[in-house]
Amino acid sequence: MIIVINVINILFRIYSYIILARIFLSWLPVDHANPIVNFIYRVTEPILAPF
């Protein structure tokens, strides 16, 4: 059970870092055709769209 909790904790931490990356990218002029930028926007859009 501890392993499952640790894995979930790690996934939430990674997702938090991805959201922080999107926040930083919103301050910079970026190319949205870049695959990394596109991935970050696609992954975070379901959570950030309501805001």
N, CA, C and O atoms as a Tripos MOL2 file, in Angstrom:
@<TRIPOS>MOLECULE
protein
  204   203    51     0     0
PROTEIN
NO_CHARGES

@<TRIPOS>ATOM
      1 N           0.8150   -1.1930    0.0000 N.3       1 MET1
      2 CA          0.0000    0.0000    0.0000 C.3       1 MET1
      3 C           0.8590    1.2580    0.0000 C.2       1 MET1
      4 O           0.5110    2.2520   -0.6380 O.2       1 MET1
      5 N           1.9560    1.2170    0.6980 N.am      2 ILE2
      6 CA          2.8640    2.3670    0.7430 C.3       2 ILE2
      7 C           3.4140    2.6630   -0.6500 C.2       2 ILE2
      8 O           3.6020    3.8240   -1.0130 O.2       2 ILE2
      9 N           3.6680    1.6260   -1.4170 N.am      3 ILE3
     10 CA          4.2090    1.8200   -2.7640 C.3       3 ILE3
     11 C           3.2020    2.5600   -3.6400 C.2       3 ILE3
     12 O           3.5810    3.4440   -4.4070 O.2       3 ILE3
     13 N           1.9440    2.2100   -3.5340 N.am      4 VAL4
     14 CA          0.9040    2.8760   -4.3210 C.3       4 VAL4
     15 C           0.8100    4.3480   -3.9340 C.2       4 VAL4
     16 O           0.6880    5.2080   -4.8060 O.2       4 VAL4
     17 N           0.8640    4.6380   -2.6700 N.am      5 ILE5
     18 CA          0.8080    6.0250   -2.2050 C.3       5 ILE5
     19 C           2.0210    6.7990   -2.7020 C.2       5 ILE5
     20 O           1.8890    7.9510   -3.1160 O.2       5 ILE5
     21 N           3.1930    6.1890   -2.6670 N.am      6 ASN6
     22 CA          4.4030    6.8570   -3.1580 C.3       6 ASN6
     23 C           4.3250    7.1180   -4.6520 C.2       6 ASN6
     24 O           4.7480    8.1790   -5.1100 O.2       6 ASN6
     25 N           3.8030    6.1880   -5.4140 N.am      7 VAL7
     26 CA          3.6780    6.3740   -6.8630 C.3       7 VAL7
     27 C           2.7050    7.5110   -7.1640 C.2       7 VAL7
     28 O           2.9780    8.3510   -8.0210 O.2       7 VAL7
     29 N           1.5750    7.5410   -6.4650 N.am      8 ILE8
     30 CA          0.6110    8.6240   -6.6620 C.3       8 ILE8
     31 C           1.2240    9.9660   -6.2760 C.2       8 ILE8
     32 O           1.0060   10.9670   -6.9590 O.2       8 ILE8
     33 N           1.9720    9.9940   -5.2100 N.am      9 ASN9
     34 CA          2.6440   11.2230   -4.7810 C.3       9 ASN9
     35 C           3.6350   11.7030   -5.8410 C.2       9 ASN9
     36 O           3.7050   12.8970   -6.1290 O.2       9 ASN9
     37 N           4.3860   10.7930   -6.4100 N.am     10 ILE10
     38 CA          5.3500   11.1480   -7.4540 C.3      10 ILE10
     39 C           4.6250   11.6780   -8.6870 C.2      10 ILE10
     40 O           5.0690   12.6550   -9.2890 O.2      10 ILE10
     41 N           3.5200   11.0490   -9.0700 N.am     11 LEU11
     42 CA          2.7630   11.5160  -10.2410 C.3      11 LEU11
     43 C           2.2050   12.9170  -10.0220 C.2      11 LEU11
     44 O           2.2370   13.7480  -10.9300 O.2      11 LEU11
     45 N           1.6940   13.1830   -8.8230 N.am     12 PHE12
     46 CA          1.2070   14.5330   -8.5290 C.3      12 PHE12
     47 C           2.3430   15.5510   -8.5480 C.2      12 PHE12
     48 O           2.1600   16.6780   -9.0100 O.2      12 PHE12
     49 N           3.4940   15.1670   -8.0560 N.am     13 ARG13
     50 CA          4.6410   16.0780   -8.0600 C.3      13 ARG13
     51 C           5.0720   16.3940   -9.4920 C.2      13 ARG13
     52 O           5.3480   17.5500   -9.8140 O.2      13 ARG13
     53 N           5.1310   15.3830  -10.3460 N.am     14 ILE14
     54 CA          5.4890   15.5960  -11.7470 C.3      14 ILE14
     55 C           4.4660   16.5040  -12.4200 C.2      14 ILE14
     56 O           4.8320   17.4120  -13.1660 O.2      14 ILE14
     57 N           3.1860   16.2580  -12.1580 N.am     15 TYR15
     58 CA          2.1430   17.0910  -12.7560 C.3      15 TYR15
     59 C           2.2490   18.5370  -12.2680 C.2      15 TYR15
     60 O           1.9990   19.4670  -13.0350 O.2      15 TYR15
     61 N           2.6090   18.7280  -11.0250 N.am     16 SER16
     62 CA          2.8060   20.0830  -10.5000 C.3      16 SER16
     63 C           3.9430   20.7920  -11.2280 C.2      16 SER16
     64 O           3.8470   21.9800  -11.5370 O.2      16 SER16
     65 N           5.0130   20.0580  -11.4970 N.am     17 TYR17
     66 CA          6.1280   20.6500  -12.2340 C.3      17 TYR17
     67 C           5.7260   20.9920  -13.6660 C.2      17 TYR17
     68 O           6.1760   22.0020  -14.2080 O.2      17 TYR17
     69 N           4.9000   20.1770  -14.2740 N.am     18 ILE18
     70 CA          4.4250   20.4630  -15.6340 C.3      18 ILE18
     71 C           3.5510   21.7130  -15.6220 C.2      18 ILE18
     72 O           3.6390   22.5310  -16.5380 O.2      18 ILE18
     73 N           2.7160   21.8750  -14.6080 N.am     19 ILE19
     74 CA          1.8970   23.0910  -14.5010 C.3      19 ILE19
     75 C           2.7830   24.3160  -14.2950 C.2      19 ILE19
     76 O           2.5230   25.3710  -14.8740 O.2      19 ILE19
     77 N           3.8140   24.1890  -13.4860 N.am     20 LEU20
     78 CA          4.7600   25.3000  -13.3210 C.3      20 LEU20
     79 C           5.4570   25.6400  -14.6340 C.2      20 LEU20
     80 O           5.6700   26.8130  -14.9400 O.2      20 LEU20
     81 N           5.8090   24.6270  -15.4000 N.am     21 ALA21
     82 CA          6.4240   24.8710  -16.7070 C.3      21 ALA21
     83 C           5.4730   25.6450  -17.6100 C.2      21 ALA21
     84 O           5.8970   26.5480  -18.3320 O.2      21 ALA21
     85 N           4.1920   25.2970  -17.5720 N.am     22 ARG22
     86 CA          3.2280   26.0270  -18.4000 C.3      22 ARG22
     87 C           3.1020   27.4740  -17.9430 C.2      22 ARG22
     88 O           2.9750   28.3770  -18.7700 O.2      22 ARG22
     89 N           3.1360   27.6980  -16.6430 N.am     23 ILE23
     90 CA          3.0740   29.0700  -16.1400 C.3      23 ILE23
     91 C           4.2660   29.8690  -16.6500 C.2      23 ILE23
     92 O           4.1060   30.9990  -17.1110 O.2      23 ILE23
     93 N           5.4500   29.2920  -16.5710 N.am     24 PHE24
     94 CA          6.6330   29.9890  -17.0740 C.3      24 PHE24
     95 C           6.5620   30.1980  -18.5820 C.2      24 PHE24
     96 O           6.9830   31.2410  -19.0830 O.2      24 PHE24
     97 N           6.0360   29.2230  -19.3050 N.am     25 LEU25
     98 CA          5.9120   29.3650  -20.7530 C.3      25 LEU25
     99 C           4.9160   30.4570  -21.1310 C.2      25 LEU25
    100 O           5.0400   31.0620  -22.1960 O.2      25 LEU25
    101 N           3.9360   30.7150  -20.2760 N.am     26 SER26
    102 CA          2.9700   31.7590  -20.5950 C.3      26 SER26
    103 C           3.6070   33.1490  -20.5190 C.2      26 SER26
    104 O           3.0770   34.1040  -21.0870 O.2      26 SER26
    105 N           4.7180   33.2640  -19.8360 N.am     27 TRP27
    106 CA          5.4070   34.5490  -19.7350 C.3      27 TRP27
    107 C           6.3720   34.7890  -20.8920 C.2      27 TRP27
    108 O           6.8270   35.9150  -21.0930 O.2      27 TRP27
    109 N           6.6860   33.7560  -21.6450 N.am     28 LEU28
    110 CA          7.6890   33.8460  -22.7080 C.3      28 LEU28
    111 C           7.0430   33.6900  -24.0730 C.2      28 LEU28
    112 O           6.0240   33.0140  -24.2150 O.2      28 LEU28
    113 N           7.6420   34.3180  -25.0740 N.am     29 PRO29
    114 CA          7.1490   34.0630  -26.4380 C.3      29 PRO29
    115 C           7.6730   32.7070  -26.9170 C.2      29 PRO29
    116 O           8.8690   32.5570  -27.1680 O.2      29 PRO29
    117 N           6.7970   31.7390  -27.0410 N.am     30 VAL30
    118 CA          7.2000   30.3900  -27.4270 C.3      30 VAL30
    119 C           6.5150   29.9880  -28.7200 C.2      30 VAL30
    120 O           5.4760   30.5320  -29.0930 O.2      30 VAL30
    121 N           7.1170   29.0310  -29.3870 N.am     31 ASP31
    122 CA          6.5490   28.4610  -30.6000 C.3      31 ASP31
    123 C           5.6460   27.3000  -30.2010 C.2      31 ASP31
    124 O           6.1220   26.2920  -29.6790 O.2      31 ASP31
    125 N           4.3560   27.4370  -30.4420 N.am     32 HIS32
    126 CA          3.4170   26.3960  -30.0380 C.3      32 HIS32
    127 C           3.4900   25.1670  -30.9360 C.2      32 HIS32
    128 O           2.8210   24.1700  -30.6640 O.2      32 HIS32
    129 N           4.2770   25.2150  -31.9850 N.am     33 ALA33
    130 CA          4.4810   24.0390  -32.8260 C.3      33 ALA33
    131 C           5.5670   23.1330  -32.2580 C.2      33 ALA33
    132 O           5.7400   22.0060  -32.7210 O.2      33 ALA33
    133 N           6.2970   23.6180  -31.2590 N.am     34 ASN34
    134 CA          7.3210   22.8170  -30.6080 C.3      34 ASN34
    135 C           6.6500   21.6350  -29.9060 C.2      34 ASN34
    136 O           5.6840   21.8350  -29.1700 O.2      34 ASN34
    137 N           7.1390   20.4050  -30.1170 N.am     35 PRO35
    138 CA          6.4860   19.2310  -29.5190 C.3      35 PRO35
    139 C           6.4490   19.2520  -27.9900 C.2      35 PRO35
    140 O           5.4780   18.7840  -27.3950 O.2      35 PRO35
    141 N           7.4710   19.7780  -27.3560 N.am     36 ILE36
    142 CA          7.4880   19.8210  -25.8890 C.3      36 ILE36
    143 C           6.4490   20.8190  -25.3800 C.2      36 ILE36
    144 O           5.7040   20.5240  -24.4460 O.2      36 ILE36
    145 N           6.4010   21.9840  -25.9880 N.am     37 VAL37
    146 CA          5.4200   22.9970  -25.5980 C.3      37 VAL37
    147 C           4.0140   22.4760  -25.8670 C.2      37 VAL37
    148 O           3.1150   22.6600  -25.0470 O.2      37 VAL37
    149 N           3.8260   21.8380  -26.9920 N.am     38 ASN38
    150 CA          2.5260   21.2770  -27.3440 C.3      38 ASN38
    151 C           2.1030   20.2270  -26.3220 C.2      38 ASN38
    152 O           0.9410   20.1970  -25.9170 O.2      38 ASN38
    153 N           3.0320   19.3610  -25.8980 N.am     39 PHE39
    154 CA          2.7400   18.3440  -24.8950 C.3      39 PHE39
    155 C           2.3320   18.9790  -23.5710 C.2      39 PHE39
    156 O           1.3600   18.5510  -22.9480 O.2      39 PHE39
    157 N           3.0680   19.9920  -23.1440 N.am     40 ILE40
    158 CA          2.7590   20.6590  -21.8700 C.3      40 ILE40
    159 C           1.3670   21.2850  -21.9180 C.2      40 ILE40
    160 O           0.6080   21.1780  -20.9540 O.2      40 ILE40
    161 N           1.0320   21.9270  -23.0140 N.am     41 TYR41
    162 CA         -0.2840   22.5480  -23.1210 C.3      41 TYR41
    163 C          -1.3940   21.5010  -23.1780 C.2      41 TYR41
    164 O          -2.4490   21.6910  -22.5730 O.2      41 TYR41
    165 N          -1.1730   20.3920  -23.8990 N.am     42 ARG42
    166 CA         -2.1980   19.3450  -23.9910 C.3      42 ARG42
    167 C          -2.4440   18.6670  -22.6460 C.2      42 ARG42
    168 O          -3.5850   18.3470  -22.3130 O.2      42 ARG42
    169 N          -1.3830   18.4470  -21.8750 N.am     43 VAL43
    170 CA         -1.5060   17.7320  -20.6020 C.3      43 VAL43
    171 C          -2.1670   18.6240  -19.5520 C.2      43 VAL43
    172 O          -2.9510   18.1350  -18.7390 O.2      43 VAL43
    173 N          -1.8680   19.9030  -19.5560 N.am     44 THR44
    174 CA         -2.3750   20.7820  -18.5030 C.3      44 THR44
    175 C          -3.6990   21.4470  -18.8490 C.2      44 THR44
    176 O          -4.3500   22.0090  -17.9680 O.2      44 THR44
    177 N          -4.1000   21.3980  -20.0770 N.am     45 GLU45
    178 CA         -5.3340   22.0970  -20.4900 C.3      45 GLU45
    179 C          -6.5830   21.6010  -19.7520 C.2      45 GLU45
    180 O          -7.3990   22.4390  -19.3670 O.2      45 GLU45
    181 N          -6.7850   20.3110  -19.5320 N.am     46 PRO46
    182 CA         -8.0050   19.8980  -18.8320 C.3      46 PRO46
    183 C          -8.1380   20.4790  -17.4140 C.2      46 PRO46
    184 O          -9.2530   20.7140  -16.9490 O.2      46 PRO46
    185 N          -7.0390   20.7060  -16.7430 N.am     47 ILE47
    186 CA         -7.0880   21.2570  -15.3890 C.3      47 ILE47
    187 C          -7.1850   22.7810  -15.4090 C.2      47 ILE47
    188 O          -7.9060   23.3680  -14.6020 O.2      47 ILE47
    189 N          -6.4620   23.4210  -16.3240 N.am     48 LEU48
    190 CA         -6.3990   24.8830  -16.3200 C.3      48 LEU48
    191 C          -7.4910   25.5520  -17.1670 C.2      48 LEU48
    192 O          -7.6960   26.7610  -17.0550 O.2      48 LEU48
    193 N          -8.1750   24.8040  -17.9890 N.am     49 ALA49
    194 CA         -9.2130   25.4070  -18.8570 C.3      49 ALA49
    195 C         -10.3140   26.1230  -18.0770 C.2      49 ALA49
    196 O         -10.7310   27.2040  -18.4930 O.2      49 ALA49
    197 N         -10.8030   25.5730  -16.9680 N.am     50 PRO50
    198 CA        -11.8630   26.2880  -16.2410 C.3      50 PRO50
    199 C         -11.4130   27.6400  -15.6770 C.2      50 PRO50
    200 O         -12.2440   28.5160  -15.4330 O.2      50 PRO50
    201 N         -10.1120   27.8120  -15.4700 N.am     51 PHE51
    202 CA         -9.6380   29.0590  -14.9030 C.3      51 PHE51
    203 C          -9.3550   30.0610  -15.9770 C.2      51 PHE51
    204 O          -8.9420   31.1820  -15.6820 O.2      51 PHE51
@<TRIPOS>BOND
     1     1     2 1
     2     2     3 1
     3     3     4 2
     4     3     5 am
     5     5     6 1
     6     6     7 1
     7     7     8 2
     8     7     9 am
     9     9    10 1
    10    10    11 1
    11    11    12 2
    12    11    13 am
    13    13    14 1
    14    14    15 1
    15    15    16 2
    16    15    17 am
    17    17    18 1
    18    18    19 1
    19    19    20 2
    20    19    21 am
    21    21    22 1
    22    22    23 1
    23    23    24 2
    24    23    25 am
    25    25    26 1
    26    26    27 1
    27    27    28 2
    28    27    29 am
    29    29    30 1
    30    30    31 1
    31    31    32 2
    32    31    33 am
    33    33    34 1
    34    34    35 1
    35    35    36 2
    36    35    37 am
    37    37    38 1
    38    38    39 1
    39    39    40 2
    40    39    41 am
    41    41    42 1
    42    42    43 1
    43    43    44 2
    44    43    45 am
    45    45    46 1
    46    46    47 1
    47    47    48 2
    48    47    49 am
    49    49    50 1
    50    50    51 1
    51    51    52 2
    52    51    53 am
    53    53    54 1
    54    54    55 1
    55    55    56 2
    56    55    57 am
    57    57    58 1
    58    58    59 1
    59    59    60 2
    60    59    61 am
    61    61    62 1
    62    62    63 1
    63    63    64 2
    64    63    65 am
    65    65    66 1
    66    66    67 1
    67    67    68 2
    68    67    69 am
    69    69    70 1
    70    70    71 1
    71    71    72 2
    72    71    73 am
    73    73    74 1
    74    74    75 1
    75    75    76 2
    76    75    77 am
    77    77    78 1
    78    78    79 1
    79    79    80 2
    80    79    81 am
    81    81    82 1
    82    82    83 1
    83    83    84 2
    84    83    85 am
    85    85    86 1
    86    86    87 1
    87    87    88 2
    88    87    89 am
    89    89    90 1
    90    90    91 1
    91    91    92 2
    92    91    93 am
    93    93    94 1
    94    94    95 1
    95    95    96 2
    96    95    97 am
    97    97    98 1
    98    98    99 1
    99    99   100 2
   100    99   101 am
   101   101   102 1
   102   102   103 1
   103   103   104 2
   104   103   105 am
   105   105   106 1
   106   106   107 1
   107   107   108 2
   108   107   109 am
   109   109   110 1
   110   110   111 1
   111   111   112 2
   112   111   113 am
   113   113   114 1
   114   114   115 1
   115   115   116 2
   116   115   117 am
   117   117   118 1
   118   118   119 1
   119   119   120 2
   120   119   121 am
   121   121   122 1
   122   122   123 1
   123   123   124 2
   124   123   125 am
   125   125   126 1
   126   126   127 1
   127   127   128 2
   128   127   129 am
   129   129   130 1
   130   130   131 1
   131   131   132 2
   132   131   133 am
   133   133   134 1
   134   134   135 1
   135   135   136 2
   136   135   137 am
   137   137   138 1
   138   138   139 1
   139   139   140 2
   140   139   141 am
   141   141   142 1
   142   142   143 1
   143   143   144 2
   144   143   145 am
   145   145   146 1
   146   146   147 1
   147   147   148 2
   148   147   149 am
   149   149   150 1
   150   150   151 1
   151   151   152 2
   152   151   153 am
   153   153   154 1
   154   154   155 1
   155   155   156 2
   156   155   157 am
   157   157   158 1
   158   158   159 1
   159   159   160 2
   160   159   161 am
   161   161   162 1
   162   162   163 1
   163   163   164 2
   164   163   165 am
   165   165   166 1
   166   166   167 1
   167   167   168 2
   168   167   169 am
   169   169   170 1
   170   170   171 1
   171   171   172 2
   172   171   173 am
   173   173   174 1
   174   174   175 1
   175   175   176 2
   176   175   177 am
   177   177   178 1
   178   178   179 1
   179   179   180 2
   180   179   181 am
   181   181   182 1
   182   182   183 1
   183   183   184 2
   184   183   185 am
   185   185   186 1
   186   186   187 1
   187   187   188 2
   188   187   189 am
   189   189   190 1
   190   190   191 1
   191   191   192 2
   192   191   193 am
   193   193   194 1
   194   194   195 1
   195   195   196 2
   196   195   197 am
   197   197   198 1
   198   198   199 1
   199   199   200 2
   200   199   201 am
   201   201   202 1
   202   202   203 1
   203   203   204 2
@<TRIPOS>SUBSTRUCTURE
     1 MET1         2 RESIDUE 1 A MET
     2 ILE2         6 RESIDUE 1 A ILE
     3 ILE3        10 RESIDUE 1 A ILE
     4 VAL4        14 RESIDUE 1 A VAL
     5 ILE5        18 RESIDUE 1 A ILE
     6 ASN6        22 RESIDUE 1 A ASN
     7 VAL7        26 RESIDUE 1 A VAL
     8 ILE8        30 RESIDUE 1 A ILE
     9 ASN9        34 RESIDUE 1 A ASN
    10 ILE10       38 RESIDUE 1 A ILE
    11 LEU11       42 RESIDUE 1 A LEU
    12 PHE12       46 RESIDUE 1 A PHE
    13 ARG13       50 RESIDUE 1 A ARG
    14 ILE14       54 RESIDUE 1 A ILE
    15 TYR15       58 RESIDUE 1 A TYR
    16 SER16       62 RESIDUE 1 A SER
    17 TYR17       66 RESIDUE 1 A TYR
    18 ILE18       70 RESIDUE 1 A ILE
    19 ILE19       74 RESIDUE 1 A ILE
    20 LEU20       78 RESIDUE 1 A LEU
    21 ALA21       82 RESIDUE 1 A ALA
    22 ARG22       86 RESIDUE 1 A ARG
    23 ILE23       90 RESIDUE 1 A ILE
    24 PHE24       94 RESIDUE 1 A PHE
    25 LEU25       98 RESIDUE 1 A LEU
    26 SER26      102 RESIDUE 1 A SER
    27 TRP27      106 RESIDUE 1 A TRP
    28 LEU28      110 RESIDUE 1 A LEU
    29 PRO29      114 RESIDUE 1 A PRO
    30 VAL30      118 RESIDUE 1 A VAL
    31 ASP31      122 RESIDUE 1 A ASP
    32 HIS32      126 RESIDUE 1 A HIS
    33 ALA33      130 RESIDUE 1 A ALA
    34 ASN34      134 RESIDUE 1 A ASN
    35 PRO35      138 RESIDUE 1 A PRO
    36 ILE36      142 RESIDUE 1 A ILE
    37 VAL37      146 RESIDUE 1 A VAL
    38 ASN38      150 RESIDUE 1 A ASN
    39 PHE39      154 RESIDUE 1 A PHE
    40 ILE40      158 RESIDUE 1 A ILE
    41 TYR41      162 RESIDUE 1 A TYR
    42 ARG42      166 RESIDUE 1 A ARG
    43 VAL43      170 RESIDUE 1 A VAL
    44 THR44      174 RESIDUE 1 A THR
    45 GLU45      178 RESIDUE 1 A GLU
    46 PRO46      182 RESIDUE 1 A PRO
    47 ILE47      186 RESIDUE 1 A ILE
    48 LEU48      190 RESIDUE 1 A LEU
    49 ALA49      194 RESIDUE 1 A ALA
    50 PRO50      198 RESIDUE 1 A PRO
    51 PHE51      202 RESIDUE 1 A PHE
